Amino acid sequence: MNLLIVLLVFISMEGATWLIHKYIMHGFLWVLHRDHHDHSNNGSLERNDLFFVIFATPAIAMLYAGVRQDFSSLFFIGLGISLYGMAYFFVHDIFIHQRTKIFRNTRNRYLLAIRRAHKQHHKHIQKERGECFGFLWVPVKYFKMYFNKK
């Protein structure tokens, strides 16, 4: 049952990420997310990186509360959120934005589709008219770009 909770939370985080990205990060918290699009910050960290802290806080709180309650379901909810956050970090920051120069030359069609969709998202430097707000699931047209090749 606990593994099912972790899996369902991880999957649900994709929908939550889409909603948060579109309506919060491109909404009232654009002030934190903007430098991720317009590259106005010359340092290695962006104001956008504060979202890691913002999103990690409830996950850590759930992990802690769940441990204090003999590994209640709160722990496994926090674990699902944390695993999604780790996946997000590795795919978004390391693979897509190349904060460390590894996995540059992949031929994996799924990863290429994710990268292409994210580039489409970043072609809009303002908060309006955005597209591709998801993370691990992207519109089918980007998969077709790579999966229809022989």
N, C-alpha and C positions, 0 to 999 in steps of 0.2 A: 504494500500500500504506500509506503514512504517513497519508494522509487517512482511510483505513479504520480505522486504529488510533485516531486522534483521535475519530472518530465512534463507534466501539464503546465506547471508554472513557467518552465523554460519556453515552451511553445507559446503560451499566453503573452509572454514578454515581447514577442514580435509585434503583436497588435498594440500592446501598451506603448512600445517604442514608436510605432508609427503615429499614434495619437499624440504622444508627448512631443515628438519631433515637429509635427505639423502645427499643433495648436499652442504649445507652450514655448518651445525653442524658437519657432518662427512666429511666435506671438509675443506675449508680454515679457518673456525672458530673452528676446532677440538681443538685448544689450549684452548678454553673456555669450551668445552664439555667433554674433556678427563677425567677430575676428576670425572665425573658422572659415567663413566664406570670402571675406575680402582681404585676408592675410595682412591686416593692419598692424598686427603684433609682430615685432621683429625678433622676439625671443623664442626660445624653444618651447615655452609654455604659452597657452592661450587662455583667455578668460573662459572660453568654452570648456577647458579642462576642469573647471569647477563642477561641471555636471557629474563627473565621476564621484566627487564627494557627496553631492546632493543625492545621487541615486544609490550610492553605497550605504548611506546612513540608515534608511529603513531596513535594508537587507541585514546589516550588522545588528540592528536592534532586534530583528526577528530571530536571527541566529542566537543571540544572547538570551532572549526570552525563552526560546525553545529549549535551550540547554538547561536553563533554570527550572524548567517544567518537565524534567526527565525526557528530553528529546521529543517534545510535543510536535504537532504538525507545523507550528510556527518555525521550528528549526528547518524543516524540509522546504517550506516556502522560501525562507531566507536563502537556503542552499540553491534552489532553482534560480532565484534572482541573481545570486552571486555567480553561478556558472554562466548565465547569460551575459552578465557584465564582463566576465573573463573572455568569453567568445567575442564579444563586441570589441574589447581592447585589442585582441590579437588580430581580428579581421580588419577592423576599421583603422586603428592607429598603426599597426605594424604592416599589414598587407596592403591596404588601400592607400594610406597616406605616407607609407614608407618612412616612418619615424626612425626605424632602423632598417638598414638596406638589406633585407632578406626577402625571399620569395618574390623577387622582381620578375623573373622570367617564367612564370608558370604557364602551362598550356592547358591547365584544367579549365574546361568550358564553364563550369558552374562559377568558379572564382572569377573568371574573366567577365561573366555576365554581371556579377555583383560589382565588380570594379567599374564597368561601363555605366551601370545604373547610377552609381555614386557620382561619377563624372557628370552625368546629366543633371543630377541634383545640384552640383557645385557650379554649373554654368550660370546659375542665377545668383548674383552676388547680393541681391536685396532679399528681404524676407517674403515678398510677394511672388506669386507665380511659380512657386516651387513645384517640384515633382520628385518622385522616388524617395519617399520619407522612410521606407522600411530599411531593414538591415540584412537579414538572412534570406528573405523572400523578396524578389524583385519582379516587376511586371514581365509577363511572358515574352514580350517583344525582345527583351535583352537576352533571354535564354535562346530564342530562335536565332539570334545573330551568330551564336557559337555552336548550337546543337544541330543546326541544319547543314553545317559544313561536313564534307566527307573527307 
